[in-house]
C-alpha cells in the first residue's frame, strides 16, 4: 500500500464514521447505558383454600379437607344441641 491508498482508506472510513481513531462517543450511547433495567416480576404464592369450621364440645376448629359437616347433632330427645356432626372419608 502506498500513501495515496492509505489516505483514501482513512478518508473513506472517516466519512462513513467507522474509523476507530476518529469516532467519538455519541450521546445515544450514553443514554442506552443509563436506561432503566426491567423490574423483576414478583410472583405471589397462592394460598390454600380455607377449610370449613365445625363446632363441637371442645370448641370451634378447622376440619381437615377430607371431612364434611352433615348437620347438627341431636340429643336423646331429638332436640338439636348446636354442635356440628362431622364425618370424614
Short mmCIF file of the C-alpha atoms (twelve columns), coordinates in Angstrom:
data_MODEL
# 
_entry.id   MODEL 
# 
loop_
_atom_site.group_PDB 
_atom_site.id 
_atom_site.type_symbol 
_atom_site.label_atom_id 
_atom_site.label_alt_id 
_atom_site.label_comp_id 
_atom_site.label_asym_id 
_atom_site.label_seq_id 
_atom_site.Cartn_x 
_atom_site.Cartn_y 
_atom_site.Cartn_z 
_atom_site.pdbx_PDB_model_num 
ATOM 1  C CA . UNK A 1  0.000   0.000   0.000  1 
ATOM 2  C CA . UNK A 2  1.226   3.414   -0.811 1 
ATOM 3  C CA . UNK A 3  0.425   6.692   0.900  1 
ATOM 4  C CA . UNK A 4  -2.385  7.625   -1.519 1 
ATOM 5  C CA . UNK A 5  -4.313  4.424   -0.863 1 
ATOM 6  C CA . UNK A 6  -3.792  4.783   2.907  1 
ATOM 7  C CA . UNK A 7  -5.137  8.344   2.828  1 
ATOM 8  C CA . UNK A 8  -8.070  7.261   0.640  1 
ATOM 9  C CA . UNK A 9  -8.981  4.428   3.036  1 
ATOM 10 C CA . UNK A 10 -8.688  6.732   6.071  1 
ATOM 11 C CA . UNK A 11 -10.864 9.359   4.376  1 
ATOM 12 C CA . UNK A 12 -13.481 6.785   3.422  1 
ATOM 13 C CA . UNK A 13 -13.609 5.449   6.986  1 
ATOM 14 C CA . UNK A 14 -13.864 8.974   8.383  1 
ATOM 15 C CA . UNK A 15 -16.750 9.784   6.032  1 
ATOM 16 C CA . UNK A 16 -18.586 6.607   6.993  1 
ATOM 17 C CA . UNK A 17 -17.965 7.221   10.675 1 
ATOM 18 C CA . UNK A 18 -16.371 3.836   11.294 1 
ATOM 19 C CA . UNK A 19 -12.779 4.973   11.826 1 
ATOM 20 C CA . UNK A 20 -11.883 3.956   15.371 1 
ATOM 21 C CA . UNK A 21 -9.486  6.868   15.899 1 
ATOM 22 C CA . UNK A 22 -11.934 9.454   14.608 1 
ATOM 23 C CA . UNK A 23 -15.135 8.067   16.131 1 
ATOM 24 C CA . UNK A 24 -16.435 9.969   19.154 1 
ATOM 25 C CA . UNK A 25 -18.933 8.615   21.651 1 
ATOM 26 C CA . UNK A 26 -22.441 9.571   20.708 1 
ATOM 27 C CA . UNK A 27 -24.959 10.856  23.264 1 
ATOM 28 C CA . UNK A 28 -27.271 7.985   22.302 1 
ATOM 29 C CA . UNK A 29 -24.613 5.509   23.511 1 
ATOM 30 C CA . UNK A 30 -24.614 7.017   26.979 1 
ATOM 31 C CA . UNK A 31 -28.392 7.076   27.080 1 
ATOM 32 C CA . UNK A 32 -28.562 3.405   26.225 1 
ATOM 33 C CA . UNK A 33 -26.248 2.607   29.127 1 
ATOM 34 C CA . UNK A 34 -28.228 4.741   31.567 1 
ATOM 35 C CA . UNK A 35 -31.600 3.250   30.616 1 
ATOM 36 C CA . UNK A 36 -33.633 1.705   33.412 1 
ATOM 37 C CA . UNK A 37 -33.464 -2.016  33.805 1 
ATOM 38 C CA . UNK A 38 -36.644 -4.022  33.719 1 
ATOM 39 C CA . UNK A 39 -38.015 -4.749  37.180 1 
ATOM 40 C CA . UNK A 40 -38.168 -8.420  38.151 1 
ATOM 41 C CA . UNK A 41 -41.614 -9.985  38.262 1 
ATOM 42 C CA . UNK A 42 -42.664 -10.837 41.801 1 
ATOM 43 C CA . UNK A 43 -44.728 -13.974 41.941 1 
ATOM 44 C CA . UNK A 44 -47.017 -14.459 44.903 1 
ATOM 45 C CA . UNK A 45 -47.874 -17.808 46.349 1 
ATOM 46 C CA . UNK A 46 -51.424 -18.968 46.136 1 
ATOM 47 C CA . UNK A 47 -52.994 -19.623 49.471 1 
ATOM 48 C CA . UNK A 48 -54.628 -22.926 50.196 1 
ATOM 49 C CA . UNK A 49 -58.416 -22.755 50.187 1 
ATOM 50 C CA . UNK A 50 -59.864 -22.150 53.606 1 
ATOM 51 C CA . UNK A 51 -61.391 -25.259 55.143 1 
ATOM 52 C CA . UNK A 52 -64.678 -25.477 56.955 1 
ATOM 53 C CA . UNK A 53 -65.011 -24.726 60.652 1 
ATOM 54 C CA . UNK A 54 -67.019 -27.065 62.844 1 
ATOM 55 C CA . UNK A 55 -68.049 -26.576 66.468 1 
ATOM 56 C CA . UNK A 56 -68.209 -29.489 68.890 1 
ATOM 57 C CA . UNK A 57 -67.876 -29.989 72.654 1 
ATOM 58 C CA . UNK A 58 -64.205 -28.929 72.574 1 
ATOM 59 C CA . UNK A 59 -64.894 -25.635 70.771 1 
ATOM 60 C CA . UNK A 60 -64.808 -24.484 67.173 1 
ATOM 61 C CA . UNK A 61 -61.895 -25.555 64.978 1 
ATOM 62 C CA . UNK A 62 -60.970 -26.093 61.338 1 
ATOM 63 C CA . UNK A 63 -61.717 -29.569 59.995 1 
ATOM 64 C CA . UNK A 64 -59.465 -31.457 57.519 1 
ATOM 65 C CA . UNK A 65 -60.207 -31.255 53.760 1 
ATOM 66 C CA . UNK A 66 -61.489 -34.837 53.601 1 
ATOM 67 C CA . UNK A 67 -64.131 -34.203 56.329 1 
ATOM 68 C CA . UNK A 68 -67.635 -32.761 55.832 1 
ATOM 69 C CA . UNK A 69 -70.307 -31.289 58.061 1 
ATOM 70 C CA . UNK A 70 -73.562 -33.147 57.521 1 
ATOM 71 C CA . UNK A 71 -75.807 -31.402 60.024 1 
ATOM 72 C CA . UNK A 72 -76.200 -30.715 63.711 1 
ATOM 73 C CA . UNK A 73 -76.029 -33.312 66.446 1 
ATOM 74 C CA . UNK A 74 -79.188 -34.217 68.288 1 
ATOM 75 C CA . UNK A 75 -79.606 -35.219 71.910 1 
ATOM 76 C CA . UNK A 76 -81.546 -38.281 73.105 1 
ATOM 77 C CA . UNK A 77 -84.874 -36.455 72.806 1 
ATOM 78 C CA . UNK A 78 -84.178 -35.392 69.192 1 
ATOM 79 C CA . UNK A 79 -83.523 -31.784 70.099 1 
ATOM 80 C CA . UNK A 80 -80.575 -30.014 68.363 1 
ATOM 81 C CA . UNK A 81 -77.542 -29.475 70.562 1 
ATOM 82 C CA . UNK A 82 -75.983 -26.720 68.468 1 
ATOM 83 C CA . UNK A 83 -72.941 -28.882 67.756 1 
ATOM 84 C CA . UNK A 84 -71.941 -29.893 64.214 1 
ATOM 85 C CA . UNK A 85 -71.893 -33.505 63.128 1 
ATOM 86 C CA . UNK A 86 -68.704 -34.157 61.118 1 
ATOM 87 C CA . UNK A 87 -67.791 -37.251 59.130 1 
ATOM 88 C CA . UNK A 88 -64.504 -38.000 57.415 1 
ATOM 89 C CA . UNK A 89 -63.855 -40.306 54.474 1 
# 
